[in-house]
């Protein structure tokens, strides 16, 4: 354990920084408060039980906050809600930004995970989300955190043959309609564009822009025009890659 100057345990050592094989007195700990909760759970139940919301989340960047009309970069953006998760059953959806849990502010995805994990499965909590430019509260009955059995997809990205490619010049993207008609497949990315800087790459599928489903470049143009009318400086794109979702904010065309 790690002690303070009063002889109290403040942490449990889990790793020590040892450059060239020698310790320099820097250690990394599990906080004693966390360890105490784990010990109590093990003594009472034999296992550690943590609440489960069932959503995949990502940070709220400055661009994302701008695209959603948020005043700060705090919160956790829901990139997807699992089909069998308590969050989706309660009404939480991709594109929501979780800002509070039972009145406690959510500063980041890490903070959301800590707050939810501290609740017992079955606990009913009020989750405040930012959606369509306003806040609303959703009551969620938390589930039990399942074993980590999610595996990465071994399928190679399937980029359909494009009979006709369209260009989103303002965004630096060349796209084509997906085979199933839902979304636009990125076929080329201008290396000097904001899209490239934010990690968009060929094979990605743009499924929505500012919560509007897209099936052609006209849909993207309309979403961008609506953003300009609303005084937004960025649009929020939902990107699918290898069966996982994430959101990317791109600046709207200038002028």
QUIPELIN-V341693 format. One record per residue. N is the residue number from 1. RES is the residue in one letter. D_FIRST is the distance of its C-alpha to the first C-alpha in Angstrom with 1 decimal. Layout:
N|RES|D_FIRST + N|RES|D_FIRST
This chain:
1|X|0.0 + 2|X|3.8 + 3|X|6.5 + 4|X|10.1 + 5|X|13.1 + 6|X|13.6 + 7|X|10.5 + 8|X|9.5 + 9|X|6.3 + 10|X|7.5 + 11|X|5.8 + 12|X|4.5 + 13|X|5.7 + 14|X|9.2 + 15|X|11.5 + 16|X|12.3 + 17|X|15.7 + 18|X|17.7 + 19|X|21.4 + 20|X|23.8 + 21|X|21.0 + 22|X|19.4 + 23|X|16.2 + 24|X|17.1 + 25|X|13.8 + 26|X|13.4 + 27|X|10.5 + 28|X|10.8 + 29|X|8.4 + 30|X|9.5 + 31|X|10.0 + 32|X|8.7 + 33|X|12.5 + 34|X|13.1 + 35|X|10.7 + 36|X|12.4 + 37|X|15.7 + 38|X|15.1 + 39|X|14.3 + 40|X|17.4 + 41|X|19.5 + 42|X|18.7 + 43|X|19.5 + 44|X|22.6 + 45|X|24.0 + 46|X|22.3 + 47|X|21.9 + 48|X|20.5 + 49|X|23.7 + 50|X|24.1 + 51|X|27.3 + 52|X|29.5 + 53|X|32.1 + 54|X|33.5 + 55|X|34.2 + 56|X|33.5 + 57|X|32.9 + 58|X|33.0 + 59|X|32.7 + 60|X|35.6 + 61|X|36.9 + 62|X|39.5 + 63|X|42.3 + 64|X|41.2 + 65|X|41.1 + 66|X|44.5 + 67|X|46.0 + 68|X|44.9 + 69|X|45.8 + 70|X|42.4 + 71|X|41.9 + 72|X|38.3 + 73|X|36.0 + 74|X|33.6 + 75|X|33.3 + 76|X|32.9 + 77|X|36.1 + 78|X|36.8 + 79|X|38.0 + 80|X|38.8 + 81|X|38.5 + 82|X|38.1 + 83|X|41.2 + 84|X|39.4 + 85|X|36.8 + 86|X|36.9 + 87|X|37.2 + 88|X|40.5 + 89|X|41.9 + 90|X|41.4 + 91|X|43.1 + 92|X|40.5 + 93|X|42.0 + 94|X|41.4 + 95|X|42.0 + 96|X|40.5 + 97|X|37.9 + 98|X|35.4 + 99|X|34.9 + 100|X|33.5 + 101|X|32.0 + 102|X|33.1 + 103|X|33.9 + 104|X|30.6 + 105|X|31.2 + 106|X|30.0 + 107|X|29.4 + 108|X|28.7 + 109|X|28.4 + 110|X|24.6 + 111|X|24.8 + 112|X|27.3 + 113|X|25.1 + 114|X|22.2 + 115|X|24.9 + 116|X|26.6 + 117|X|23.5 + 118|X|22.5 + 119|X|25.8 + 120|X|26.8 + 121|X|29.5 + 122|X|32.9 + 123|X|32.1 + 124|X|34.9 + 125|X|34.1 + 126|X|36.4 + 127|X|35.9 + 128|X|37.8 + 129|X|39.2 + 130|X|41.5 + 131|X|44.5 + 132|X|48.0 + 133|X|47.5 + 134|X|46.3 + 135|X|43.4 + 136|X|43.5 + 137|X|41.1 + 138|X|40.6 + 139|X|39.3 + 140|X|37.1 + 141|X|36.0 + 142|X|32.8 + 143|X|32.5 + 144|X|29.8 + 145|X|27.9 + 146|X|29.5 + 147|X|28.1 + 148|X|28.1 + 149|X|31.5 + 150|X|33.1 + 151|X|34.6 + 152|X|36.1 + 153|X|39.9 + 154|X|41.6 + 155|X|44.9 + 156|X|46.1 + 157|X|47.0 + 158|X|50.5 + 159|X|52.6 + 160|X|56.0 + 161|X|59.1 + 162|X|60.3 + 163|X|64.0 + 164|X|63.7 + 165|X|60.9 + 166|X|60.7 + 167|X|59.2 + 168|X|57.1 + 169|X|57.9 + 170|X|56.2 + 171|X|52.9 + 172|X|53.5 + 173|X|53.5 + 174|X|56.0 + 175|X|55.7 + 176|X|57.6 + 177|X|57.8 + 178|X|55.6 + 179|X|57.3 + 180|X|56.6 + 181|X|57.8 + 182|X|54.5 + 183|X|53.0 + 184|X|53.7 + 185|X|52.5 + 186|X|51.7 + 187|X|53.7 + 188|X|53.3 + 189|X|51.2 + 190|X|52.5 + 191|X|49.9 + 192|X|50.5 + 193|X|50.0 + 194|X|47.3 + 195|X|47.0 + 196|X|46.0 + 197|X|43.5 + 198|X|41.8 + 199|X|41.6 + 200|X|44.6 + 201|X|46.2 + 202|X|49.1 + 203|X|48.7 + 204|X|46.8 + 205|X|48.6 + 206|X|49.2 + 207|X|49.4 + 208|X|49.7 + 209|X|50.1 + 210|X|49.1 + 211|X|48.9 + 212|X|52.4 + 213|X|52.9 + 214|X|54.7 + 215|X|57.2 + 216|X|59.0 + 217|X|58.9 + 218|X|61.0 + 219|X|58.2 + 220|X|55.8 + 221|X|58.4 + 222|X|58.9 + 223|X|55.2 + 224|X|55.1 + 225|X|58.3 + 226|X|56.9 + 227|X|53.7 + 228|X|56.0 + 229|X|58.0 + 230|X|54.9 + 231|X|54.0 + 232|X|50.9 + 233|X|50.1 + 234|X|48.3 + 235|X|48.6 + 236|X|45.9 + 237|X|46.4 + 238|X|44.9 + 239|X|44.3 + 240|X|44.0 + 241|X|42.8 + 242|X|42.0 + 243|X|42.1 + 244|X|39.5 + 245|X|40.3 + 246|X|39.3 + 247|X|40.9 + 248|X|42.2 + 249|X|43.9 + 250|X|46.9 + 251|X|49.0 + 252|X|52.5 + 253|X|55.6 + 254|X|56.6 + 255|X|60.1
